[in-house]
Amino acid sequence: MICLFALPVVCAPPPLRLRFRNSCPPVLLQIQVALWERSIFDPATSDRVFAIGMSDFGGFTLLPRLVQTL
């Protein structure tokens, strides 16, 4: 009789993962906090520069209304 069902394979973590298991979570948490930190955007006082890229058609159809709105 042939068995057509494979048994689940249990994998052990590689040695490098075991070596860094205690040091990685705090670092990953710091990265997550830095990426998710949001600052309040105030367009009246902002000095950020925004670049808008568009095709010729977009420049012809959308740009006049965008400039008028801004």
C-alpha positions in Angstrom: 0.0 0.0 0.0 1.3 3.5 -0.9 0.7 6.4 1.4 -0.2 9.6 -0.5 -0.2 11.9 2.5 3.0 13.5 3.7 3.7 13.8 7.4 4.3 17.3 8.7 8.0 18.2 8.9 9.1 19.9 12.1 11.9 22.4 11.4 14.2 23.7 14.1 15.4 27.4 13.9 18.9 27.8 12.4 21.7 28.5 14.9 22.0 32.1 13.9 18.4 32.8 14.7 18.8 31.2 18.1 21.8 33.4 18.8 19.9 36.6 18.1 16.5 35.6 19.5 16.8 37.9 22.6 18.4 40.9 20.9 16.2 41.3 17.8 12.7 42.0 19.3 13.8 45.3 21.0 15.5 46.5 17.9 12.5 45.6 15.7 10.2 47.4 18.2 12.3 50.5 18.0 12.1 50.4 14.1 8.4 49.9 14.2 7.9 52.8 16.6 10.0 55.1 14.4 8.2 54.1 11.3 4.7 54.5 12.8 5.4 57.8 14.6 3.3 60.5 12.9 3.9 64.2 13.1 1.2 66.7 12.6 1.3 68.3 9.1 0.5 72.0 9.1 0.6 73.2 5.4 0.8 76.9 6.5 4.2 76.4 8.3 5.6 73.4 6.4 8.8 73.7 4.4 8.4 70.3 2.7 8.9 70.1 -1.1 6.5 67.9 -3.0 7.1 66.8 -6.6 4.1 65.8 -8.7 4.9 63.7 -11.8 2.3 63.2 -14.5 2.0 62.5 -18.2 1.4 65.3 -20.8 -2.3 64.4 -20.7 -2.4 64.7 -17.0 -0.6 68.1 -17.2 -3.0 69.3 -19.8 -6.2 68.1 -18.0 -5.4 68.1 -14.2 -2.6 70.7 -13.7 -4.7 73.9 -14.4 -7.3 72.9 -11.8 -4.6 71.8 -9.4 -2.8 75.2 -9.7 -6.0 77.1 -9.3 -6.9 75.1 -6.2 -3.4 75.7 -4.6 
